């Protein structure tokens, strides 16, 4: 995921972090609480997207917070080795980290579209002969990662209800990002694709695709959730703290997250509407067990 960014991106991030910590002062910086962020679109994007939240927490709690962007391959090791104090990652990582290392949920993020929920989309080209989920057997399906909550696991869990284990019954190909999954389906490279809710709408807003070019399989609608969806809904990404964090500090951070009022800097950069109380992630755990991921 980080290949091709070059040294300039890494140097830029290190420089930004250094400036931030220097600004807070050496003694202050030593107490910095490190927030590990799953950087699904790269380290630089993650840092700039979430650094305003770190500044908000630093100012509100009188303790320095700093962002640590992490690729899929390093997030778990950083938590296990105590290199981060908090972690913001998808539901699959959270459930796994909670089971293995006892991380504690502080809050669930509220996205601009979808609010505190997310789901998965199973889609094909508009004129595809595939009309239903059972017709995916033996077909080529594009995904972003087998550990992606909205880009694989929730769809795979849904298909198991129809007697399909996509890992065995379909031909899965992993792409570098969800944009590539969409393009692969559009260009006929893949028969179908799995993406998170909101992905197609975002690409349409960016003029990369037209929604009319695709058909959503197993289309579902929910009150107050306007995004195209093929699955049940899960709580959105949780912000969690390591097991050993001081309980008083943990509660203060949770309160500050949930109490985040409309904040132009934070909301605009992170593209969120604040946070809410932690959601129920038991459906995620159930799906993971069914897929032998736990």
MARMARBA-787094 format. One record per residue (C-alpha): residue number from 1; residue in three letters; x, y, z. Coordinates in pm, 1 decimal. Example, Ala and Ser with C-alpha at 12.3 -4.5 7.8 and 13.67 -1.06 7.14 Angstrom:
BEGIN
+-----+-----+----------+----------+----------+
:   k :   r :       px :       py :       pz :
+-----+-----+----------+----------+----------+
:   1 : ALA :   1230.0 :   -450.0 :    780.0 :
:   2 : SER :   1367.0 :   -106.0 :    714.0 :
+-----+-----+----------+----------+----------+
This chain:
BEGIN
+-----+-----+----------+----------+----------+
:   k :   r :       px :       py :       pz :
+-----+-----+----------+----------+----------+
:   1 : UNK :      0.0 :      0.0 :      0.0 :
:   2 : UNK :    290.8 :    233.8 :     68.7 :
:   3 : UNK :    496.4 :    139.6 :   -236.0 :
:   4 : UNK :    561.0 :    409.6 :   -488.5 :
:   5 : UNK :    516.3 :    694.5 :   -243.2 :
:   6 : UNK :    887.7 :    752.3 :   -234.3 :
:   7 : UNK :   1107.6 :    899.0 :     35.0 :
:   8 : UNK :    953.0 :   1244.5 :     -1.6 :
:   9 : UNK :    622.0 :   1130.5 :    153.4 :
:  10 : UNK :    793.7 :    964.2 :    449.6 :
:  11 : UNK :   1022.8 :   1261.9 :    511.0 :
:  12 : UNK :    724.0 :   1496.7 :    490.3 :
:  13 : UNK :    532.8 :   1301.5 :    753.3 :
:  14 : UNK :    829.6 :   1273.5 :    988.1 :
:  15 : UNK :    893.3 :   1646.1 :    949.4 :
:  16 : UNK :    527.9 :   1730.2 :   1024.1 :
:  17 : UNK :    522.8 :   1507.6 :   1331.2 :
:  18 : UNK :    851.7 :   1655.9 :   1452.5 :
:  19 : UNK :    721.7 :   2010.3 :   1416.2 :
:  20 : UNK :    404.3 :   1918.3 :   1599.3 :
:  21 : UNK :    591.6 :   1765.7 :   1891.8 :
:  22 : UNK :    846.1 :   2046.6 :   1906.6 :
:  23 : UNK :    561.9 :   2294.7 :   1922.7 :
:  24 : UNK :    422.2 :   2118.2 :   2226.3 :
:  25 : UNK :    759.1 :   2120.1 :   2397.6 :
:  26 : UNK :   1004.6 :   1845.4 :   2477.9 :
:  27 : UNK :    868.8 :   1757.0 :   2819.7 :
:  28 : UNK :    513.2 :   1766.9 :   2691.5 :
:  29 : UNK :    595.7 :   1554.2 :   2387.9 :
:  30 : UNK :    742.0 :   1276.2 :   2602.0 :
:  31 : UNK :    393.7 :   1214.5 :   2735.8 :
:  32 : UNK :    238.2 :   1204.4 :   2389.7 :
:  33 : UNK :    -40.0 :    954.8 :   2339.8 :
:  34 : UNK :     15.4 :    778.2 :   2009.5 :
:  35 : UNK :   -290.3 :    706.7 :   1794.7 :
:  36 : UNK :   -228.6 :    426.3 :   1546.1 :
:  37 : UNK :   -433.6 :    488.0 :   1232.1 :
:  38 : UNK :   -494.3 :    218.1 :    970.7 :
:  39 : UNK :   -369.5 :    407.6 :    667.0 :
:  40 : UNK :   -577.9 :    246.0 :    394.7 :
:  41 : UNK :   -493.9 :    521.8 :    144.7 :
:  42 : UNK :   -133.2 :    576.4 :    248.4 :
:  43 : UNK :     60.1 :    732.2 :    537.0 :
:  44 : UNK :     54.4 :   1092.2 :    417.4 :
:  45 : UNK :   -321.2 :   1093.6 :    358.1 :
:  46 : UNK :   -386.3 :    936.8 :    700.0 :
:  47 : UNK :   -163.3 :   1184.9 :    880.2 :
:  48 : UNK :   -319.5 :   1494.6 :    726.0 :
:  49 : UNK :   -670.5 :   1354.9 :    759.4 :
:  50 : UNK :   -646.7 :   1278.1 :   1131.6 :
:  51 : UNK :   -389.4 :   1524.0 :   1266.2 :
:  52 : UNK :   -660.4 :   1788.1 :   1337.1 :
:  53 : UNK :   -823.7 :   1533.8 :   1569.1 :
:  54 : UNK :   -491.9 :   1489.7 :   1752.0 :
:  55 : UNK :   -469.4 :   1868.5 :   1794.9 :
:  56 : UNK :   -829.4 :   1880.9 :   1920.0 :
:  57 : UNK :   -759.4 :   1614.3 :   2184.1 :
:  58 : UNK :   -427.6 :   1773.3 :   2281.2 :
:  59 : UNK :   -589.7 :   2109.4 :   2339.9 :
:  60 : UNK :   -893.4 :   1971.3 :   2518.8 :
:  61 : UNK :   -714.8 :   1727.6 :   2750.3 :
:  62 : UNK :   -384.0 :   1903.3 :   2811.5 :
:  63 : UNK :   -188.1 :   1599.4 :   2694.6 :
:  64 : UNK :     -8.1 :   1566.7 :   2364.0 :
:  65 : UNK :   -161.4 :   1332.7 :   2105.0 :
:  66 : UNK :     16.6 :   1234.0 :   1785.6 :
:  67 : UNK :    -84.9 :   1036.3 :   1477.7 :
:  68 : UNK :     99.3 :    717.9 :   1376.3 :
:  69 : UNK :    -13.0 :    604.4 :   1027.6 :
:  70 : UNK :     19.0 :    227.7 :    987.5 :
:  71 : UNK :    -20.7 :    -10.8 :    692.1 :
:  72 : UNK :   -228.9 :   -328.4 :    723.9 :
:  73 : UNK :     89.1 :   -531.5 :    775.7 :
:  74 : UNK :    218.0 :   -336.4 :   1077.5 :
:  75 : UNK :    -89.3 :   -237.2 :   1274.8 :
:  76 : UNK :   -118.3 :   -554.1 :   1482.5 :
:  77 : UNK :    251.2 :   -562.4 :   1573.1 :
:  78 : UNK :    244.5 :   -197.9 :   1685.8 :
:  79 : UNK :    -43.3 :   -277.2 :   1920.7 :
:  80 : UNK :    113.9 :   -598.1 :   2054.0 :
:  81 : UNK :    447.2 :   -423.0 :   2117.7 :
:  82 : UNK :    288.1 :   -122.2 :   2287.1 :
:  83 : UNK :    409.5 :    120.4 :   2021.6 :
:  84 : UNK :     68.4 :    289.4 :   2010.5 :
:  85 : UNK :   -171.4 :    380.2 :   2291.9 :
:  86 : UNK :   -485.3 :    403.3 :   2082.5 :
:  87 : UNK :   -589.7 :    245.6 :   1755.6 :
:  88 : UNK :   -836.3 :    344.6 :   1485.8 :
:  89 : UNK :   -891.4 :     61.4 :   1240.7 :
:  90 : UNK :  -1164.6 :   -133.9 :   1070.1 :
:  91 : UNK :  -1399.5 :   -364.1 :   1253.9 :
:  92 : UNK :  -1206.3 :   -679.2 :   1162.8 :
:  93 : UNK :   -885.1 :   -549.8 :   1316.7 :
:  94 : UNK :  -1074.3 :   -425.3 :   1621.9 :
:  95 : UNK :  -1242.2 :   -758.4 :   1697.1 :
:  96 : UNK :   -913.6 :   -942.7 :   1649.6 :
:  97 : UNK :   -719.3 :   -695.3 :   1865.0 :
:  98 : UNK :   -985.2 :   -705.7 :   2136.0 :
:  99 : UNK :   -968.3 :  -1083.9 :   2149.5 :
: 100 : UNK :   -586.7 :  -1104.9 :   2142.0 :
: 101 : UNK :   -477.1 :   -794.5 :   2331.8 :
: 102 : UNK :   -786.0 :   -666.6 :   2512.1 :
: 103 : UNK :   -819.4 :   -327.9 :   2341.3 :
: 104 : UNK :  -1116.8 :   -130.6 :   2470.2 :
: 105 : UNK :  -1359.6 :     63.7 :   2244.9 :
: 106 : UNK :  -1390.4 :    432.7 :   2325.0 :
: 107 : UNK :  -1625.9 :    553.5 :   2052.8 :
: 108 : UNK :  -1761.2 :    475.7 :   1706.9 :
: 109 : UNK :  -1698.7 :    724.5 :   1428.6 :
: 110 : UNK :  -1989.0 :    890.4 :   1248.0 :
: 111 : UNK :  -1913.5 :    924.4 :    879.2 :
: 112 : UNK :  -2053.7 :   1206.7 :    666.2 :
: 113 : UNK :  -2258.5 :    953.2 :    469.9 :
: 114 : UNK :  -2388.8 :    654.8 :    661.3 :
: 115 : UNK :  -2337.8 :    803.5 :   1005.1 :
: 116 : UNK :  -2225.1 :    544.1 :   1262.2 :
: 117 : UNK :  -2300.0 :    249.5 :   1028.9 :
: 118 : UNK :  -2152.1 :     87.1 :    721.7 :
: 119 : UNK :  -2225.3 :   -206.3 :    496.8 :
: 120 : UNK :  -2096.5 :   -379.9 :    187.7 :
: 121 : UNK :  -2181.7 :   -352.9 :   -180.6 :
: 122 : UNK :  -2183.6 :   -643.1 :   -426.7 :
: 123 : UNK :  -2201.9 :   -506.4 :   -778.6 :
: 124 : UNK :  -2173.9 :   -602.5 :  -1144.6 :
: 125 : UNK :  -2179.1 :   -414.4 :  -1473.6 :
: 126 : UNK :  -2521.7 :   -288.6 :  -1575.4 :
: 127 : UNK :  -2574.4 :   -539.7 :  -1856.1 :
: 128 : UNK :  -2417.7 :   -836.0 :  -1676.7 :
: 129 : UNK :  -2593.5 :  -1170.6 :  -1699.6 :
: 130 : UNK :  -2542.7 :  -1209.2 :  -1324.5 :
: 131 : UNK :  -2873.5 :  -1118.9 :  -1161.9 :
: 132 : UNK :  -2850.2 :  -1280.6 :   -819.3 :
: 133 : UNK :  -2599.0 :  -1380.4 :   -552.8 :
: 134 : UNK :  -2611.0 :  -1753.7 :   -627.4 :
: 135 : UNK :  -2494.5 :  -1680.6 :   -982.6 :
: 136 : UNK :  -2158.9 :  -1562.5 :   -845.4 :
: 137 : UNK :  -2042.9 :  -1922.5 :   -805.4 :
: 138 : UNK :  -1729.9 :  -1972.7 :  -1014.7 :
: 139 : UNK :  -1712.1 :  -1604.6 :  -1111.6 :
: 140 : UNK :  -1417.7 :  -1363.4 :  -1083.6 :
: 141 : UNK :  -1463.2 :  -1120.8 :   -794.4 :
: 142 : UNK :  -1244.3 :   -818.6 :   -720.6 :
: 143 : UNK :  -1175.6 :   -716.0 :   -359.2 :
: 144 : UNK :   -933.6 :   -480.8 :   -183.8 :
: 145 : UNK :   -825.3 :   -710.5 :    100.5 :
: 146 : UNK :   -942.4 :  -1030.8 :    267.3 :
: 147 : UNK :   -924.9 :   -833.2 :    593.9 :
: 148 : UNK :  -1140.7 :   -547.5 :    470.9 :
: 149 : UNK :  -1461.6 :   -526.3 :    674.0 :
: 150 : UNK :  -1664.7 :   -338.4 :    411.5 :
: 151 : UNK :  -1468.8 :   -464.8 :    113.4 :
: 152 : UNK :  -1479.6 :   -838.3 :    176.3 :
: 153 : UNK :  -1582.2 :   -982.6 :    512.7 :
: 154 : UNK :  -1936.5 :   -847.2 :    534.3 :
: 155 : UNK :  -2007.2 :   -959.2 :    174.7 :
: 156 : UNK :  -1853.3 :  -1301.8 :    232.7 :
: 157 : UNK :  -2068.9 :  -1339.4 :    543.9 :
: 158 : UNK :  -2380.7 :  -1245.1 :    346.1 :
: 159 : UNK :  -2302.9 :  -1496.4 :     71.1 :
: 160 : UNK :  -2262.7 :  -1777.4 :    323.8 :
: 161 : UNK :  -2636.4 :  -1741.0 :    387.7 :
: 162 : UNK :  -2683.4 :  -1849.3 :     26.1 :
: 163 : UNK :  -2449.5 :  -2145.4 :     55.9 :
: 164 : UNK :  -2150.4 :  -1976.2 :   -107.0 :
: 165 : UNK :  -1803.3 :  -1964.1 :     44.4 :
: 166 : UNK :  -1646.2 :  -1707.3 :   -186.4 :
: 167 : UNK :  -1294.3 :  -1817.1 :    -93.6 :
: 168 : UNK :  -1365.6 :  -2162.9 :   -236.1 :
: 169 : UNK :  -1656.8 :  -2115.1 :   -474.4 :
: 170 : UNK :  -1538.4 :  -1799.3 :   -652.5 :
: 171 : UNK :  -1215.2 :  -1670.7 :   -803.5 :
: 172 : UNK :  -1095.9 :  -1385.9 :   -581.2 :
: 173 : UNK :   -845.9 :  -1124.5 :   -696.5 :
: 174 : UNK :   -706.3 :   -861.4 :   -459.9 :
: 175 : UNK :   -649.6 :   -507.3 :   -590.0 :
: 176 : UNK :   -448.2 :   -222.6 :   -435.9 :
: 177 : UNK :   -751.1 :     -6.7 :   -358.9 :
: 178 : UNK :  -1126.3 :      0.3 :   -402.0 :
: 179 : UNK :  -1110.8 :    235.7 :   -700.0 :
: 180 : UNK :   -923.0 :    -35.1 :   -888.3 :
: 181 : UNK :  -1190.5 :   -290.2 :   -792.1 :
: 182 : UNK :  -1458.1 :    -68.0 :   -946.6 :
: 183 : UNK :  -1256.1 :     -9.5 :  -1263.6 :
: 184 : UNK :  -1186.9 :   -383.0 :  -1296.8 :
: 185 : UNK :  -1559.6 :   -455.9 :  -1297.8 :
: 186 : UNK :  -1636.4 :   -163.9 :  -1528.6 :
: 187 : UNK :  -1375.7 :   -282.4 :  -1780.2 :
: 188 : UNK :  -1486.7 :   -645.5 :  -1767.7 :
: 189 : UNK :  -1169.0 :   -772.2 :  -1600.0 :
: 190 : UNK :  -1379.8 :   -892.7 :  -1306.0 :
: 191 : UNK :  -1733.2 :  -1031.9 :  -1317.0 :
: 192 : UNK :  -1827.1 :   -866.2 :   -987.4 :
: 193 : UNK :  -1676.9 :   -654.1 :   -713.5 :
: 194 : UNK :  -1699.8 :   -600.6 :   -340.0 :
: 195 : UNK :  -1663.2 :   -245.9 :   -201.0 :
: 196 : UNK :  -1765.5 :    -60.9 :    111.0 :
: 197 : UNK :  -2087.8 :    140.3 :    112.1 :
: 198 : UNK :  -2022.6 :    490.4 :    -18.5 :
: 199 : UNK :  -1741.6 :    390.5 :   -254.3 :
: 200 : UNK :  -1952.0 :    403.7 :   -570.5 :
: 201 : UNK :  -2117.2 :    730.0 :   -467.0 :
: 202 : UNK :  -1777.2 :    888.1 :   -393.4 :
: 203 : UNK :  -1637.9 :    788.1 :   -732.1 :
: 204 : UNK :  -1950.2 :    919.5 :   -901.1 :
: 205 : UNK :  -1913.0 :   1255.1 :   -723.8 :
: 206 : UNK :  -1550.9 :   1265.6 :   -839.7 :
: 207 : UNK :  -1673.1 :   1206.0 :  -1199.3 :
: 208 : UNK :  -1475.8 :    882.2 :  -1222.3 :
: 209 : UNK :  -1783.0 :    668.0 :  -1295.4 :
: 210 : UNK :  -2159.0 :    692.3 :  -1345.3 :
: 211 : UNK :  -2378.7 :    500.4 :  -1104.5 :
: 212 : UNK :  -2594.3 :    393.1 :  -1397.8 :
: 213 : UNK :  -2302.7 :    180.7 :  -1522.0 :
: 214 : UNK :  -2355.8 :    -74.3 :  -1244.9 :
: 215 : UNK :  -2620.1 :   -300.4 :  -1093.8 :
: 216 : UNK :  -2628.3 :   -367.4 :   -719.3 :
: 217 : UNK :  -2696.3 :   -729.1 :   -630.2 :
: 218 : UNK :  -2917.8 :   -808.6 :   -330.2 :
: 219 : UNK :  -2998.8 :   -437.9 :   -296.3 :
: 220 : UNK :  -3117.7 :   -336.4 :     50.6 :
: 221 : UNK :  -3255.0 :    -15.8 :    200.1 :
: 222 : UNK :  -3251.9 :    103.7 :    560.3 :
: 223 : UNK :  -3410.3 :    403.0 :    736.9 :
: 224 : UNK :  -3168.1 :    697.3 :    761.0 :
: 225 : UNK :  -2908.9 :    511.6 :    551.0 :
: 226 : UNK :  -2915.2 :    633.4 :    192.7 :
: 227 : UNK :  -2611.2 :    457.8 :     45.9 :
: 228 : UNK :  -2635.3 :    164.0 :   -193.6 :
: 229 : UNK :  -2597.6 :   -155.8 :      3.8 :
: 230 : UNK :  -2613.1 :   -534.5 :    -42.0 :
: 231 : UNK :  -2567.5 :   -652.2 :    316.7 :
: 232 : UNK :  -2666.3 :   -598.7 :    676.1 :
: 233 : UNK :  -2520.0 :   -294.6 :    854.4 :
: 234 : UNK :  -2235.3 :   -296.1 :   1105.3 :
: 235 : UNK :  -2116.9 :    -16.6 :   1333.7 :
: 236 : UNK :  -1854.1 :    201.9 :   1166.0 :
: 237 : UNK :  -1486.5 :    202.1 :   1265.8 :
: 238 : UNK :  -1419.0 :    218.6 :   1641.6 :
: 239 : UNK :  -1156.1 :    423.8 :   1818.6 :
: 240 : UNK :  -1001.8 :    198.0 :   2084.4 :
: 241 : UNK :   -746.7 :    219.8 :   2363.7 :
: 242 : UNK :   -485.7 :    -30.7 :   2474.9 :
: 243 : UNK :   -578.9 :   -246.3 :   2770.9 :
: 244 : UNK :   -321.6 :    -88.7 :   3003.9 :
: 245 : UNK :   -428.0 :    272.5 :   2957.7 :
: 246 : UNK :   -519.9 :    451.4 :   3279.1 :
: 247 : UNK :   -900.9 :    414.0 :   3320.5 :
: 248 : UNK :   -946.1 :    778.0 :   3415.8 :
: 249 : UNK :   -758.0 :    896.8 :   3107.5 :
: 250 : UNK :   -948.6 :    648.4 :   2893.3 :
: 251 : UNK :  -1281.6 :    786.5 :   3010.5 :
: 252 : UNK :  -1166.9 :   1144.6 :   2953.5 :
: 253 : UNK :  -1064.6 :   1064.0 :   2596.1 :
: 254 : UNK :  -1392.1 :    881.9 :   2527.6 :
: 255 : UNK :  -1589.8 :   1175.5 :   2664.8 :
: 256 : UNK :  -1393.8 :   1418.2 :   2451.2 :
: 257 : UNK :  -1452.0 :   1211.1 :   2138.0 :
: 258 : UNK :  -1825.4 :   1167.9 :   2192.3 :
: 259 : UNK :  -1856.0 :   1530.8 :   2297.2 :
: 260 : UNK :  -1697.2 :   1660.4 :   1977.5 :
: 261 : UNK :  -1925.6 :   1934.8 :   1852.1 :
: 262 : UNK :  -1927.6 :   2044.7 :   1487.3 :
: 263 : UNK :  -1564.0 :   2132.2 :   1435.8 :
: 264 : UNK :  -1467.9 :   2270.0 :   1097.8 :
: 265 : UNK :  -1103.2 :   2162.4 :   1114.5 :
: 266 : UNK :  -1162.9 :   1808.8 :   1243.2 :
: 267 : UNK :  -1479.5 :   1727.3 :   1049.4 :
: 268 : UNK :  -1355.3 :   1872.8 :    721.4 :
: 269 : UNK :  -1016.9 :   1700.0 :    731.0 :
: 270 : UNK :  -1144.7 :   1362.2 :    851.8 :
: 271 : UNK :  -1474.1 :   1380.5 :    659.5 :
: 272 : UNK :  -1672.1 :   1276.7 :    966.2 :
: 273 : UNK :  -1955.7 :   1405.6 :   1184.8 :
: 274 : UNK :  -1785.7 :   1334.7 :   1514.1 :
: 275 : UNK :  -1817.5 :   1020.5 :   1725.3 :
: 276 : UNK :  -2085.7 :    838.0 :   1919.6 :
: 277 : UNK :  -2093.9 :    574.8 :   2194.1 :
: 278 : UNK :  -1928.1 :    244.2 :   2093.3 :
: 279 : UNK :  -2152.0 :     28.2 :   1875.4 :
: 280 : UNK :  -2224.0 :   -343.3 :   1908.5 :
: 281 : UNK :  -1951.2 :   -533.3 :   1725.0 :
: 282 : UNK :  -2082.5 :   -880.7 :   1808.3 :
: 283 : UNK :  -2219.3 :   -930.3 :   1449.9 :
: 284 : UNK :  -1865.6 :   -871.7 :   1322.1 :
: 285 : UNK :  -1730.2 :  -1133.4 :   1560.8 :
: 286 : UNK :  -2000.8 :  -1378.5 :   1452.0 :
: 287 : UNK :  -1911.8 :  -1326.1 :   1086.4 :
: 288 : UNK :  -1542.2 :  -1370.8 :   1154.7 :
: 289 : UNK :  -1602.6 :  -1696.4 :   1339.3 :
: 290 : UNK :  -1817.7 :  -1824.1 :   1052.9 :
: 291 : UNK :  -1530.6 :  -1746.0 :    815.0 :
: 292 : UNK :  -1272.5 :  -1903.3 :   1049.6 :
: 293 : UNK :  -1100.0 :  -1568.8 :   1100.3 :
: 294 : UNK :  -1096.9 :  -1598.3 :   1480.6 :
+-----+-----+----------+----------+----------+
